[in-house]
């Protein structure tokens, strides 16, 4: 599984990255988590509001910080 957190490095982006790491750890799944801070790459996903969460190249959340439990549910799908 490939997970990306899109954002320019603000505190909200950092929090989303941490929540994603905790969700992956608690689920015990294998996943790569990557931060994407380059605006051109963020725009390639069509994301207009950050932070955003991408799972296997699909935008699943944007413009807010989902809680760890919500991320776990998204990863189970």
Buried (B, 14 or more C-beta within 10 A) or exposed (E): EEBBBBBEEEEBBBBBBBBBBBBBEEBEEEBEBEBBBEEEEBEEBEBEEBBBBBBEEEBBBBEEBBEBEBBBEBBEE
